[in-house]
Amino acid sequence: MVEVEVFLRAETSFLSIPHGDIERLAIFPFRWIRYVMYAICGARGDLTIPDGSPVDYDKTEIPNEDRAFVDYEGLNDGSISSSRTLPSKTFRGHVIRRDGCCVVTGAEECDEAHLIPRSKGDEVSFVVSLYNCLMTSARPPSNVGIDNIINGILLRKDLHSRFVYGEFAFIKAPFQSISNYGLDPEHIKRFHRGSSGPDYITLHHSKEPKNYDPTTLAAYLKIGPVYPCVALHFGANVDALFRGEGSSLPSTVILDCVYGVAAYKSWHSKSGGDGVLEVMDQYRQNHYAQIRPRSRASSQDVRRDESDLAKAMDELNMVLMLFHGIKPEEVAERRQKAIEDEERAVQEVSRTKVMEWRDHLDVG
């Protein structure tokens, strides 16, 4: 199988993406690969060939042979604060009201899917910070909980099952870059549904669907309009359409984070030598074996989230800590400190309210 290999800082083989997957997902492959690295690492680096020469982001194809590229700036050291919120009892109602029906197929029998799985807890902003998805002005508020509407999307039941196994994710375009080589809707392969908004959220199959048949789909399109569910059946990357009310669409930074996890799950390098899995093994033995997993609140809360996607999130979190030189113990300490700081802030607010109430009684 012909693959394009992406190295992180020229030291570690990070991704091995089959040439067929690149052709299936991107019209401008280098722009898309650059976005994938951003979605995984949260840093907008630039791709080069191994000798340091820049790539041509305006090329529409990569030669059909094994090629290697390097992202020298594929990591950064940003972080954002976390804040806990209570789960919303109306999550499903909010998502249904905004989306109307399955955003991909239009089906009415749907599940309210969490983009970041429920098993990750009620601290979405903290989860996002671990993936360093910070280089966007559309970051979510620091107090976003797992059941906030911007972490939800309405999907047909079978699509929900595929989503939690990481078979697809959602990409939002345009993706604004710090240089002139961003990712616009016309740079990726997508089945356009006529949305009138400036931004497009598109289902992208990170794993080739079993029924993938672009030839038959093209023949149908020559005859006339095709329903989104038909295009999806033949493996097309279908634009999402939000038919309900409200403007709180899924957060860009959360979509990027989950897209990066799905990409890492599908294409992480399996090569020997300095491959990322080999580097991680030693790190896991030195540090992770000593860290106890987070306790689960109840089996009912996580029954849908014990999936490949949730496990890939844990593994990618460890990869980024490895390359940043952060030990899991430090992350645990940071999290505990954030919780303690928040509790002190809540206590201070309560104390202030009590003092104001007393002053009011004294005046009376």
N, C-alpha and C positions, 0 to 999 in steps of 0.2 A: 504494500500500500504506500502510495506517494504521500509524504507528510511534510508540512512546514513546521520547523522547530523554532521556538522562541526561547532565547536565553535571558535570564535576569542578571543584569550587570556583568555579563560575559563570564559568569562563574558557574551558574547552575542552569541546567536544562529544565525549563519550567513548564512549557506547553508543547505538545506535539499534535498539531491539528491536521487531520486528513485533508488532502487537496479537494476531495469531493465535497466535504462539509463547507469549505470556504466558498466554493462555486455555488453551493446551494443557498448560502446565507448572504453573500455580499456581492455587490456590483463593483465597488471600489475596495478591494481586499485589504490594502494596507491601512486605510482609514478604519475599517472594521476591526482589524487585529489590534490596532492602537487603542480603540475603545475597549476591547476585551481586556487588555492589560490594565487599563484604567479601572474598569469595573471590578477586577480582582484585587488590585493593589491600592486603588484610590489615588494614584499619582499620574500626572499627564506627561509621561516621558515621550521620547521619540525613538522610532525604530531605525536601526542601521543594519547594514550587512556586516559580517564579522570583522572586516577590515576597518570599520568606522565610517564608511561612506554612507550618506543618508539615502533612504529609500525615496522613490517617487510616489507620493500619496495619490497622484492623479491617474496612476496606471489602473486599468480595469482588469488586469489578469496577472497571475504569477505563473512563471513557466511550470509546466506539469512535470516537475522533478523535485527530488528532495532538496530543500533549501533551508538555510539557517539565518535567523535575524536576532538582534540583540536590543533589549530595552535597558539602557543604562540608568534611567531614572524611574524605575518601576516601583519604587517605594518612597514613602515620606513618613514623617514622624508626628503628624498632627493628631489631635484627640479632641473629643467633645465630651461635655459633661453628661451624666445620666441623671434621670429623675424618675421616680416610680409614680405610677398612677394606678388607680383601681380599675379592674376590667369593666368595660361597658356592657351592661345587660342588653343594650339595644344595638349591638354591633351588626347583627344580621339585618335588622330593620333599616339601619342607616345605609348599608351597602346596597340593599335592594332598592331603596328610594333613589339612590344616586345612579346605579347601573341599569335598573329596569328589568334586565334579563341577562342571560349569559353574554358577556361583552364580545365573545368571539363568534358564537353560532347563532345567537338570538333565541336559544331555547329557554323555556320558562321554568323547567324543573332544574334547579341549580343549587349548588353549595356556595356559601360565603367562604371563600378561601383566604387564609392569612398568607400574605407574601413572605414575611418572616414568620416561621412556624410558631405555633402556640407553645411548643416545647422549649422555645428559647426564653420563655418568661415574659414578664410584663415591663420590660425595659428596652423597648425598640431602639431608642437613641444610643443606649450603651452597646447593644449588639452592632449597630452600624459603626460606632466608633472603633470597634475591634477590627473591622475591615478597612478602616481609614478612608471611608467614602466621604471626603471632606471638601473636595475641590469644586464644589458647585454652590451657587447662590441659592439653590432650592433645597438646602438641607432642612430636615423636619425640625419642628420646635423641640427643645430639650425635654419637654414633659410628655412626649408622645408615648402612649401605652400600646401594648400588643393588640388591643381591641379598638384602636383608633381607626377611623374610616380610611385614612391614607395608607394603612397597612392591609387593606382588604380589597378583594375583587370578586365579582360574581362569575362563577364558572359552571358549565354543565358537569354533572357528577363524574363522568368518565374523564373529563379534562382535569378536574381537581385531583383525581388519583394520579394521573400522569405528571401533574405539576409537582406534587409532593415527592415524586421519585426523580425529579430533576430532568425530565425528558424535554422540557421546554421552559423558557422564561420570557419576560417581556422587556423589549428594548424601546426606549423613548428617544425619538429624534425630532428636531435637531439636537445634537450634542455639541455644545459650544466648547471650542478648544482655546488654549492660550496662544495658539498660533493660527495660521490661516487654513489649517487642515482639520476642520471639524467633521462631524458625521451628520449628514442631512438625510431626510427620508429617501431621496433618490439614490443614495449610496448603498442601500441595502435592498435585498430582494423581499418583496412584500406584495400581498394581495390588497389593493387599495379599495376601501369601502365608501369613499366619498365624504369623509368627515370634513367639516368646515373649519375646524380649529387649526391654529398655527403649529401645534405639536401633534405628533402621532405616536401612539403606543401600539407596538406590533408584537404578536406572538412569534417567537423565534424557536424553531425546533433545534435544540442543541444535539439531539440524537435523531438520526434519520428515521422518519416514520416508516412503519412496515408497508404502508400503501403508497409510498412516495412514487409518483408517476407524473412528472411535469409534462410529458408528451401528450397524454390523454387530457390533462387539464387545458393545455394550449388548444387542443382540438375543440373542446367545449366552448372556450372563450371566443373562437372564431364563429361559432354558431350564434351566440348571443350572451346576455348577462348570466353570470353564474352565482348561485347562492353561496354565502360564506361557508356554510357547513359542507358544501360540495368541494369547494376549494381546499378546505381543511382536510377532508377525506383523502385527497390526492397529495397531501403533504405540503401545501402552500403555507407561507408565513403570513397570517391573516391580521390585518389591522383590527384593533379593538374599537368598539363603538359603545359609548356610554349614553344610554337612551333616557335615563331618569332625570332627576332634578338635583341641583347642587353643583358646586364648583370644586369641591375638595377631592380632586382626582388622586390616584395613587402617587405617593411621593416619588419624585425623580431619584433621590438618593437611595431610597429603599429599592426601587426597581433596578438601579445600577448594582446595588449590593447583591441582590438575588441573582441577577444575570451573571455576575462574576462568579458566584458559587456554582451555578449550573455549568458555566464554561470550565471552571477548574475541575469539576466532577467529571466532565466529559473528556477533557483533553489534557489533563496534567501529564507531565512527561513520565514515561515508564522506562526511560533509558538507564543504563548502568553508569558506573563512574560517579560523576557529580550530579546525577539526577536528583530531583527534589525529594523523592521518596527515600532515597538512601541517606540524604542529609538529615531528613526528619527523623529517621529511625533512631539515630544516636541521640538526637535532642529529646525524643520521647522517653528514651531510657533514662536520661540524666535528670529530667524534670517532671514530665507529665505523669509518670507512674506514681509519683508522690502526691499528686493532687486528686482528692476525692471528687467524684462527679457531683453536680448539683442535685439535691433531693427533688423528687417529683411531687407535685402537690396532690395529684390523684391520677389513676390510670385513665379515667374518663377524659381528663384535660388533654392527654397526649396521644390518644389512641390513633389519631390520624397522622401524627407528626413523627412517629418512629420510622422514619423513611431515610432513603439515601440522601435526600436534600439536606435534612437536619444534620446527618452525620458529616456530610461534606462541609457544612458550615463550621462544625467543630474542628475538622481537619485543616480547613483553610485558615481559621483563626490561629491555629498553632503554627502554620507556615509563616504567617505574617509576623508573629511574635519572634519566630526564629530569625528571620531576616532583619528585624529591627533590633535584635539583641535584647528582647524583653523576656524575662522569665515568667512562667505562669504564676509564680508566687507574687510577683510584682503586680500583675493584673488583678489578682484576688485582693491584694492590699488596696489598690486604687479603688476597686469597686466598694470595698468595705468603708473606705474613707468617704466616698461619695454618699453612701447611705447615711453615715453618721452626720455628715455635713447637712444633708437634707433634713434629718430628724431634728438637729439643732435649730435649723431655720424655721421649721414648723413650730417648735416649742417657743421660739422667740416671737413669732406672729401671734401665738395663743397668749403669751404673756402680755404683749402689747395691747391686745383686745381687752384683756382683763383690767389692765391699768386704765384704759380709756373708759371702760364701764364704771370703774370705781370713781374716776374723776367726774363722770356724769352724775353719779349718785351724790357726791360731795357738793356739787353745784346746786343740785336740786334741794 
